[in-house]
């Protein structure tokens, strides 16, 4: 049976955990993909601070869908050793937060250079992640991000197939592929569907790559979610709105959470939620 569970990058609403939870609760969302909270990235918090975050979330009935880590979001030419230490700290955070998924990347490529030159180094670094994570009951999620080795569907596939690890899976981010001028459907989706374990919900347009609410761009959001639903996808749709300058609030109706809010990030987030719920309601 298929099931879509909504989550969100709540730091796009507000920096503070309490406000994040207040707003998500108004939209009936009880999961957070935690990237930033209380003034800094989650992975930069001490373990004691993480325990307090967990306590506050438990009190409100919130859980993490994933740790929105920056692991792998450094230059491939940067020193890897301190980054591997940060990854080890992230694994400790995942254990405290009882979180299965860690969002990760495959390193920024030097501009103008052929990514294939750095393929072996990317693979070796990811194998180091895999070795450290063995037995930790986590899944390392590779996100397709512009400018990294795995920014195109083909290189995402190459990475995931080569690593061939049961606890390394893929995130499908609609907007990021559009911003790399890749064709999401059917090409990218059909190539990667066997590895997809998590979805980032944002959309974009090919013309100038700006981000729009789900279904308003060229990301084939509806078509891909329909395919996932038909094939039994049971997992997270994590809202990453990126609507900082968005000013069209026509999706909101008087009965929508956020309708009466002044223009700001909470109202823009409400637009993002309404957009994905409209799509889901047509599918389920």
TAHU-V545428 format. One record per backbone hydrogen bond with DSSP energy under -0.5 kcal/mol. CO is the residue of the C=O (numbers start at 1). NH is the residue of the N-H. Records with the same first field share a line. If there is no record, write none. Layout:
# TAHU-V545428
CO->NH / NH
This chain:
# TAHU-V545428
3->5 / 235
4->6
5->237
7->239
8->10 / 33
9->12
10->13 / 14
15->38 / 39
16->20
17->21
18->22
19->23
20->24
21->25
22->26
23->27
24->27 / 29
25->28
30->63
32->34 / 65 / 66
33->35
34->68
35->42
37->40
40->37
41->44
42->45
46->50
47->51
48->52
49->53
50->54
51->55
52->56
53->57
54->58
55->59
56->60
57->60 / 61 / 62
58->61
63->32
66->34 / 68
67->69 / 103
70->73
71->105
72->107
74->108
75->78
80->84
81->85
82->86
83->87
84->88
85->89
86->90
87->91
88->92
89->93
90->94
91->95
92->96
93->97
94->99
95->98
100->139
101->67
102->141
104->143
106->149
107->149
108->76
110->113
114->117
115->118
116->119
118->122
119->123
120->124
121->125
122->126
123->127
124->128
125->129
126->130
127->131
128->132
129->133
130->134
131->134
133->136
139->102 / 141
140->142 / 169
141->104 / 143
142->171
143->145
145->148
147->109
148->151
149->151 / 152
152->156
153->157
154->158
155->159
156->160
157->161
158->162
159->163
160->164
165->168
167->140
169->142
170->197 / 198
171->144 / 173
172->174 / 200
173->177
174->178
175->179
176->180
177->180 / 182
178->181
182->184
183->188
184->189
186->190
187->191
188->192
189->193
192->195 / 196
195->170
198->172
199->201 / 238
200->174 / 202
201->240
202->175
203->212
204->218
205->209
210->205
212->203
213->216
220->224
221->225
222->226
223->227
224->228
225->229
226->230
227->231
228->233
229->232
233->3
235->5
236->199 / 238
237->7 / 239
238->201
239->9
243->246
247->249
249->252
253->256
256->259
258->261
264->268
265->269
266->270
267->271
268->272
269->273
270->274
271->275
272->276
273->277
274->278
275->279
276->280
277->281
278->282
279->282 / 283
280->283 / 284
